[in-house]
Amino acid sequence: QVQLVESGGGLVQAGGSLRLSCVASGRTLSGYAMAWFRQAPGKEREFVAAIAGSGGFTAHADSVKGRFTISRDNVKNMGYLQMNSLKPEDTAVYYCAAGERYSLRATLYAYWGQGTQVTVSS
């Protein structure tokens, strides 16, 4: 079992930055791919970014490419999502996920955090 806890969300003005963190416990994170998903009110959960266990492969949704960067520190058992140039449409609950396969599909991630709220004001 892997337990995930996100932090770093909050209220920020458009154009601002936030850094989300995800701390894992229970197992060594290096054996798992990690990803961030988000869900806005009334919308389905959507892919944001993913990173392979080794950190050698990353993917970002087109909507965040060039603004968000996913990273990880396997020594600290941590994952991160650096979010720059935030827009009001980035407002959502952001979830950290871990799974055995590197994927953009939420269904392939077995472990999920509780989520952290990100609100971007215009």
SULFEN-V351949 format. One record per residue. N is the residue number from 1. RES is the residue in three letters. OMEGA is omega in whole degrees, 0 to 359 (* if undefined). NEAR is the number of other ideal C-beta (glycine too) atoms within 8 Angstrom. D_LAST is the distance of its C-alpha to the last C-alpha in Angstrom with 2 decimals. Layout:
n: {N	N}
res: {RES	RES}
omega: {OMEGA	OMEGA}
near: {NEAR	NEAR}
d_last: {D_LAST	D_LAST}
//
This chain:
n: {1	2	3	4	5	6	7	8	9	10	11	12	13	14	15	16	17	18	19	20	21	22	23	24	25	26	27	28	29	30	31	32	33	34	35	36	37	38	39	40	41	42	43	44	45	46	47	48	49	50	51	52	53	54	55	56	57	58	59	60	61	62	63	64	65	66	67	68	69	70	71	72	73	74	75	76	77	78	79	80	81	82	83	84	85	86	87	88	89	90	91	92	93	94	95	96	97	98	99	100	101	102	103	104	105	106	107	108	109	110	111	112	113	114	115	116	117	118	119	120	121	122}
res: {GLN	VAL	GLN	LEU	VAL	GLU	SER	GLY	GLY	GLY	LEU	VAL	GLN	ALA	GLY	GLY	SER	LEU	ARG	LEU	SER	CYS	VAL	ALA	SER	GLY	ARG	THR	LEU	SER	GLY	TYR	ALA	MET	ALA	TRP	PHE	ARG	GLN	ALA	PRO	GLY	LYS	GLU	ARG	GLU	PHE	VAL	ALA	ALA	ILE	ALA	GLY	SER	GLY	GLY	PHE	THR	ALA	HIS	ALA	ASP	SER	VAL	LYS	GLY	ARG	PHE	THR	ILE	SER	ARG	ASP	ASN	VAL	LYS	ASN	MET	GLY	TYR	LEU	GLN	MET	ASN	SER	LEU	LYS	PRO	GLU	ASP	THR	ALA	VAL	TYR	TYR	CYS	ALA	ALA	GLY	GLU	ARG	TYR	SER	LEU	ARG	ALA	THR	LEU	TYR	ALA	TYR	TRP	GLY	GLN	GLY	THR	GLN	VAL	THR	VAL	SER	SER}
omega: {176	175	183	177	179	173	175	178	179	180	181	177	176	183	181	184	172	174	177	177	178	180	181	174	179	179	177	187	186	179	186	166	177	179	172	174	177	179	177	180	178	181	177	176	182	179	176	182	178	179	180	183	180	185	185	180	175	175	178	176	180	183	182	183	182	179	181	177	176	177	179	175	185	177	180	182	185	170	184	171	176	184	179	178	184	180	178	180	174	179	183	166	182	183	172	180	177	180	184	181	174	185	173	185	182	184	181	178	186	187	185	171	182	178	176	185	173	179	181	181	182	*}
near: {5	12	8	13	9	15	9	9	10	8	5	11	6	9	5	8	9	11	9	16	10	16	9	14	7	6	8	6	15	7	7	13	14	15	18	16	12	13	11	9	3	3	8	4	8	9	10	14	15	14	15	10	11	6	10	4	8	9	8	11	10	5	5	12	8	3	8	12	8	17	9	11	9	10	4	5	10	11	16	12	14	10	13	8	6	14	7	8	7	11	8	10	10	16	14	14	14	15	12	6	6	8	10	6	7	9	4	8	13	7	11	8	11	7	9	12	9	17	8	15	8	4}
d_last: {39.74	36.52	34.14	30.53	28.06	24.44	22.56	19.66	16.75	14.32	10.93	9.09	6.18	5.32	8.86	10.53	13.53	15.38	18.97	20.28	24.00	26.58	30.00	32.93	36.20	39.35	40.03	39.58	36.35	37.90	39.55	36.37	33.62	30.14	26.94	23.40	22.20	19.16	18.91	16.08	17.13	19.66	19.89	22.58	22.53	21.91	23.18	21.05	23.78	27.43	30.00	33.76	35.87	37.11	33.73	35.30	33.23	29.50	27.35	23.67	22.03	21.32	17.63	17.39	20.36	20.05	17.01	18.51	22.07	24.36	27.30	29.96	32.62	35.64	37.51	34.95	34.35	30.61	27.92	24.56	21.33	19.62	16.02	14.66	11.93	9.77	7.54	5.96	9.57	11.06	10.65	14.37	17.51	19.02	22.80	25.39	28.57	32.00	34.83	38.06	36.95	34.25	32.36	29.13	30.28	29.22	32.69	34.36	32.73	34.87	33.04	29.59	27.67	26.11	22.52	19.69	16.32	13.20	9.88	6.64	3.78	0.00}
//
